[in-house]
Amino acid sequence: MLRSINPYSTVVVKTSKEVIPGKEVFVGIYICLHACKVCWLEGCRNVIGFNGAFLKGVCKGELLSCIGKDCNNQMYPVAWAVVEKETKHTWSWFFRCLIHDLQLTKYKGEGLTIISDMRKGLVASVSELLPNAEHRICARHIWSNWKQKWKTEERRKKFWACARALFEAYLKAKIDELEELGDSKIIEDLLRYPKQCWCRSFFKDWSKCDSVENNMCETFNSWILSARHNSIITMLEEIRVKVMERMTAMREFATRWISDVSPMAMGYIEEQSQYVVEHKSKWNGDTGYEIQHGLYKHIVDFFNNTWTCRSWQFKGIPCSHAICAMFFKRFELDDYVTHWYKKETYLKAFNCYIQLVTNMEMWPSI
């Protein structure tokens, strides 16, 4: 029914004859609606999060989800699947379906950012199927494991300062401060997790996303919490309806924007503009600026597109250092926001429609 009413959608039902010998038994279903995959390709950044959530109804199992981010940094459901449990096999099956739908076969994921927890089988599947993708591990997940041995509020603050550090000199300073709260063992335990997976200063900047947490998947799981108490088909129908209604609501939301830049990006610019008074700028007479900010002096070069704090490169929205230089030259801030946060791009993410489906009693019999 989904494929007949929403053409070009992908719906894969997986069965097995090994569970009960001689009988074909349902073991999984994958769904990626045409509107979701086409609009993600056209209007969303190349960043997706993965997570699994337990089904809470009579039918046990897990719901795997792939969630993107729209131009306003809100969750964007792309695909979901029901499986018996999380294993390398089920995650690999989910990834293979998704790789086909999102056209990720070229360069084996290069230019793509993946954010996830250290789920069973997920990390191994990503390494095998998308080896060139940037794979970030949710810092909240790392913290929950690391804090079992290294508790206290002060250590928590230092941990998050390390995770969110934008450049290596600042990260080193925060690691040194963290070491003072314990001994060399505290850093050794933390750096068992590769820094490029959870420290912002080592992230790639191609996705224009500086997230260190997998919050879009957590938001999705909370959003569909009540649906997860139902039977599988009822749950999947509720998810489809919620995604359909959300796409309509997001299109209407765009009509209330007061500029061509998303409200989230505008809010970030306003927040960063407040810090400009704390900076001291020096212009070299050409295209470069020295911006003094506390202990650190950053270089902003508009010609070579280099910014030593790396915030603008990560996010695609001018940071306080760039804004300081822009105020000096009287540049329009909106012109320097990447297209990923513009209204035109946002509408591309919601320009397709999920079509209506009748209830099961009205479906044709097979």
C-alpha positions as CSV (number, residue, x, y, z in Angstrom):
1,M,0.0,0.0,0.0
2,L,2.8,2.4,0.8
3,R,4.5,1.7,-2.5
4,S,1.3,1.9,-4.5
5,I,0.2,5.2,-3.0
6,N,3.6,6.8,-2.5
7,P,5.4,5.7,-5.7
8,Y,9.2,5.2,-5.6
9,S,9.2,4.7,-1.8
10,T,11.3,1.8,-0.5
11,V,9.6,-0.8,1.6
12,V,11.5,-4.0,2.2
13,V,10.0,-6.9,4.2
14,K,12.5,-9.4,5.4
15,T,11.6,-13.0,6.1
16,S,13.5,-16.1,7.2
17,K,12.9,-19.9,7.0
18,E,15.5,-20.6,9.7
19,V,13.5,-19.4,12.7
20,I,10.9,-22.1,12.3
21,P,12.0,-24.8,9.8
22,G,9.7,-25.0,6.9
23,K,7.9,-21.8,7.6
24,E,8.6,-18.3,6.3
25,V,8.7,-16.0,9.3
26,F,8.7,-12.2,9.4
27,V,12.0,-10.8,10.8
28,G,12.1,-7.2,9.7
29,I,10.7,-4.3,7.7
30,Y,12.6,-1.3,6.3
31,I,10.7,1.9,5.2
32,C,12.1,5.0,3.4
33,L,9.3,7.1,1.9
34,H,10.0,8.8,-1.4
35,A,9.3,12.3,0.0
36,C,11.8,11.8,2.8
37,K,14.7,10.5,0.8
38,V,14.3,13.0,-2.1
39,C,13.9,16.0,0.1
40,W,16.9,14.9,2.3
41,L,19.0,14.7,-0.8
42,E,17.9,18.2,-1.9
43,G,17.5,20.2,1.3
44,C,19.5,18.7,4.2
45,R,23.1,18.7,5.1
46,N,25.1,15.4,4.7
47,V,24.8,14.5,8.4
48,I,22.7,11.6,9.7
49,G,22.2,10.1,13.1
50,F,21.5,6.4,13.9
51,N,19.9,4.9,17.0
52,G,17.8,2.0,18.1
53,A,14.8,1.9,20.5
54,F,12.9,-1.0,22.1
55,L,9.4,-1.7,21.1
56,K,7.2,-1.6,24.2
57,G,4.0,-3.4,22.9
58,V,3.1,-7.1,22.6
59,C,5.4,-7.5,19.7
60,K,9.0,-7.2,21.0
61,G,11.9,-6.0,18.9
62,E,13.7,-2.8,18.1
63,L,13.1,0.2,15.9
64,L,16.2,1.3,14.0
65,S,16.1,4.9,12.8
66,C,18.1,7.2,10.5
67,I,17.5,10.9,11.3
68,G,18.9,14.0,9.6
69,K,18.9,17.7,10.4
70,D,17.0,20.4,8.5
71,C,18.1,24.0,8.0
72,N,16.8,25.0,11.4
73,N,18.8,22.2,13.1
74,Q,15.6,20.3,13.9
75,M,15.3,16.5,13.4
76,Y,14.5,15.2,9.9
77,P,13.2,11.6,9.8
78,V,14.7,9.8,6.8
79,A,14.2,6.0,7.3
80,W,13.3,3.5,9.9
81,A,13.2,-0.3,10.3
82,V,11.8,-2.9,12.7
83,V,14.2,-5.8,13.5
84,E,14.2,-8.5,16.1
85,K,17.4,-7.1,17.9
86,E,20.4,-5.0,17.2
87,T,23.3,-7.0,15.7
88,K,25.9,-6.4,13.1
89,H,23.7,-8.3,10.7
90,T,20.6,-6.2,11.2
91,W,22.5,-2.9,11.1
92,S,24.3,-4.0,8.0
93,W,21.0,-4.8,6.3
94,F,19.6,-1.4,7.4
95,F,22.7,0.4,6.0
96,R,22.6,-1.5,2.7
97,C,19.0,-0.4,2.1
98,L,19.9,3.2,3.1
99,I,23.0,3.4,1.0
100,H,20.9,2.6,-2.0
101,D,18.2,5.1,-1.1
102,L,20.5,8.0,-0.3
103,Q,22.9,7.3,-3.1
104,L,25.9,6.8,-0.8
105,T,27.7,4.2,-2.9
106,K,30.0,6.7,-4.5
107,Y,33.3,7.1,-2.6
108,K,31.9,4.8,0.2
109,G,30.5,7.6,2.3
110,E,33.1,10.3,1.7
111,G,31.6,13.7,2.5
112,L,29.0,12.1,4.9
113,T,29.0,12.6,8.7
114,I,27.4,9.9,10.8
115,I,26.6,10.4,14.5
116,S,25.7,7.4,16.7
117,D,26.1,5.8,20.1
118,M,28.4,2.8,20.3
119,R,25.5,0.5,19.4
120,K,26.0,-3.3,19.1
121,G,27.2,-4.0,15.6
122,L,26.7,-0.4,14.3
123,V,30.3,0.7,14.5
124,A,31.5,-2.4,12.8
125,S,28.9,-2.0,10.0
126,V,29.8,1.6,9.4
127,S,33.5,0.7,9.1
128,E,32.7,-2.0,6.7
129,L,30.1,-0.4,4.4
130,L,30.9,3.4,4.7
131,P,34.6,3.4,5.6
132,N,35.2,7.0,4.2
133,A,32.4,8.6,6.2
134,E,33.2,10.6,9.3
135,H,31.8,8.7,12.3
136,R,31.2,10.6,15.4
137,I,30.3,8.9,18.7
138,C,27.8,10.8,20.8
139,A,29.7,12.5,23.6
140,R,26.8,12.0,26.0
141,H,27.2,8.2,25.6
142,I,31.0,8.4,26.2
143,W,30.3,10.6,29.3
144,S,27.8,8.0,30.7
145,N,30.5,5.3,30.4
146,W,33.5,7.4,31.6
147,K,31.7,8.9,34.6
148,Q,31.2,5.4,36.2
149,K,34.7,5.7,37.4
150,W,35.3,9.5,37.3
151,K,32.3,11.2,38.8
152,T,31.8,14.8,40.3
153,E,30.3,17.8,38.8
154,E,33.6,19.5,38.2
155,R,34.8,16.6,36.0
156,R,31.6,16.6,34.1
157,K,32.1,20.3,33.2
158,K,35.7,19.7,32.1
159,F,34.7,16.7,30.0
160,W,32.1,18.8,28.1
161,A,34.7,21.6,27.7
162,C,37.0,19.0,26.1
163,A,34.3,17.6,23.8
164,R,33.2,21.1,22.6
165,A,36.7,22.6,22.2
166,L,37.0,24.1,18.7
167,F,40.7,24.1,18.3
168,E,43.5,21.9,19.6
169,A,45.3,24.5,21.8
170,Y,42.1,25.0,23.7
171,L,41.5,21.2,23.9
172,K,45.0,20.7,25.3
173,A,44.4,23.3,28.0
174,K,41.1,21.7,29.1
175,I,42.7,18.2,29.1
176,D,45.4,19.6,31.4
177,E,42.8,21.1,33.7
178,L,40.9,17.7,33.7
179,E,44.1,15.9,34.7
180,E,44.5,18.2,37.7
181,L,41.2,16.7,39.0
182,G,42.6,13.2,39.1
183,D,45.8,11.7,37.9
184,S,47.2,10.5,34.6
185,K,44.8,7.6,34.7
186,I,41.8,9.9,34.2
187,I,43.1,11.0,30.8
188,E,44.2,7.6,29.8
189,D,40.6,6.3,30.4
190,L,39.1,9.1,28.5
191,L,41.5,8.9,25.5
192,R,40.6,5.2,25.0
193,Y,37.9,6.8,22.9
194,P,39.5,8.2,19.7
195,K,39.5,12.0,19.9
196,Q,38.4,12.3,16.3
197,C,35.1,10.6,17.2
198,W,34.0,12.9,20.1
199,C,36.3,16.0,20.2
200,R,34.9,18.8,18.1
201,S,38.4,20.2,17.3
202,F,39.1,17.0,15.3
203,F,35.8,16.9,13.3
204,K,35.6,17.3,9.6
205,D,33.9,20.5,8.4
206,W,32.2,19.2,5.3
207,S,28.7,18.6,6.8
208,K,28.5,22.1,8.4
209,C,27.4,20.5,11.6
210,D,29.3,20.8,14.9
211,S,27.1,18.5,17.0
212,V,28.9,16.3,19.5
213,E,25.6,14.6,20.6
214,N,23.1,12.4,18.8
215,N,20.2,14.5,20.0
216,M,18.2,14.4,16.8
217,C,17.7,10.6,17.3
218,E,16.9,11.0,21.0
219,T,14.3,13.6,19.9
220,F,12.8,11.2,17.4
221,N,12.6,8.4,19.9
222,S,10.8,10.6,22.4
223,W,8.5,11.9,19.6
224,I,7.3,8.4,18.7
225,L,7.3,7.1,22.3
226,S,3.5,6.4,22.4
227,A,3.6,4.7,19.0
228,R,6.2,2.2,20.2
229,H,3.6,0.7,22.6
230,N,1.5,-0.5,19.6
231,S,1.7,-3.5,17.3
232,I,4.2,-3.2,14.5
233,I,1.8,-2.1,11.6
234,T,-0.1,0.3,13.8
235,M,3.2,1.8,15.0
236,L,4.5,2.2,11.5
237,E,1.3,3.9,10.4
238,E,1.5,6.3,13.3
239,I,5.0,7.2,12.4
240,R,4.0,7.8,8.8
241,V,1.2,10.1,9.8
242,K,3.4,12.0,12.3
243,V,6.1,12.5,9.6
244,M,3.4,13.5,7.0
245,E,1.8,16.1,9.4
246,R,5.2,17.4,10.4
247,M,6.3,18.1,6.9
248,T,3.1,20.2,6.4
249,A,3.8,22.0,9.7
250,M,7.4,22.8,8.7
251,R,6.3,24.2,5.3
252,E,3.9,26.5,7.2
253,F,6.6,27.4,9.7
254,A,8.8,28.7,6.9
255,T,6.2,31.3,6.0
256,R,6.7,33.0,9.4
257,W,10.4,33.6,9.0
258,I,11.3,37.2,9.3
259,S,14.4,36.8,7.0
260,D,15.8,34.4,4.4
261,V,18.0,32.9,7.2
262,S,16.6,30.2,9.5
263,P,15.5,31.3,13.0
264,M,18.2,29.1,14.6
265,A,20.9,30.7,12.5
266,M,19.6,34.2,13.3
267,G,19.6,33.4,17.0
268,Y,23.1,32.1,16.8
269,I,24.3,35.3,15.1
270,E,22.6,37.5,17.7
271,E,24.2,35.5,20.5
272,Q,27.6,35.7,18.9
273,S,27.2,39.4,18.2
274,Q,27.0,40.1,21.9
275,Y,30.6,38.8,22.4
276,V,32.1,41.2,19.9
277,V,32.6,43.9,22.5
278,E,35.0,41.6,24.3
279,H,37.2,41.3,21.2
280,K,40.0,43.5,19.9
281,S,40.6,43.5,16.1
282,K,43.6,44.4,14.0
283,W,43.4,44.7,10.2
284,N,46.4,44.0,8.0
285,G,45.1,46.3,5.2
286,D,44.3,43.4,2.9
287,T,41.8,40.6,3.7
288,G,43.1,39.4,7.1
289,Y,42.2,40.3,10.6
290,E,43.7,39.4,14.0
291,I,41.0,39.0,16.6
292,Q,42.2,39.0,20.2
293,H,39.8,36.9,22.4
294,G,41.1,36.3,26.0
295,L,44.3,34.2,25.8
296,Y,43.9,33.4,22.1
297,K,44.5,35.5,19.0
298,H,42.5,34.2,16.0
299,I,43.1,35.0,12.3
300,V,40.1,35.7,10.1
301,D,41.0,35.7,6.4
302,F,38.1,36.3,4.0
303,F,40.1,35.7,0.8
304,N,41.5,32.3,1.8
305,N,38.5,31.4,3.8
306,T,40.5,30.5,6.9
307,W,39.4,31.0,10.5
308,T,41.7,29.6,13.2
309,C,38.9,29.2,15.7
310,R,37.2,26.9,13.2
311,S,33.7,27.7,14.5
312,W,32.6,29.3,11.2
313,Q,34.1,26.4,9.2
314,F,32.2,23.8,11.4
315,K,28.9,25.5,11.5
316,G,28.6,27.6,8.4
317,I,27.4,30.5,10.4
318,P,29.7,33.5,11.3
319,C,31.1,33.3,14.8
320,S,31.9,36.2,17.1
321,H,35.5,36.5,15.6
322,A,34.2,36.7,12.0
323,I,31.4,39.0,13.0
324,C,33.9,41.4,14.7
325,A,35.8,41.6,11.3
326,M,32.5,42.0,9.4
327,F,31.4,44.9,11.6
328,F,34.7,46.6,10.8
329,K,34.1,46.2,7.1
330,R,30.4,46.7,7.3
331,F,29.6,43.5,5.6
332,E,26.1,42.0,5.6
333,L,26.1,39.1,8.0
334,D,23.4,37.2,6.1
335,D,25.6,37.0,3.0
336,Y,28.1,34.9,4.9
337,V,25.7,32.3,6.2
338,T,26.0,29.0,4.2
339,H,23.1,28.1,1.9
340,W,22.2,25.2,4.2
341,Y,20.5,27.7,6.6
342,K,18.7,29.7,3.9
343,K,14.9,29.6,3.4
344,E,15.3,28.4,-0.2
345,T,17.2,25.3,0.9
346,Y,14.8,24.8,3.8
347,L,11.8,24.6,1.5
348,K,13.5,22.0,-0.7
349,A,13.6,19.7,2.4
350,F,9.8,19.9,2.6
351,N,8.6,20.4,-1.0
352,C,7.4,16.8,-1.5
353,Y,4.2,15.4,0.0
354,I,3.5,12.1,1.7
355,Q,0.3,10.8,0.3
356,L,-2.7,9.5,2.4
357,V,-3.3,5.8,3.1
358,T,-6.7,4.2,3.9
359,N,-7.1,2.0,6.9
360,M,-6.4,-1.8,6.7
361,E,-10.0,-2.7,6.4
362,M,-10.1,-1.0,3.0
363,W,-6.9,-2.5,1.6
364,P,-7.3,-5.0,-1.2
365,S,-6.9,-8.6,-0.3
366,I,-3.9,-10.4,-1.8
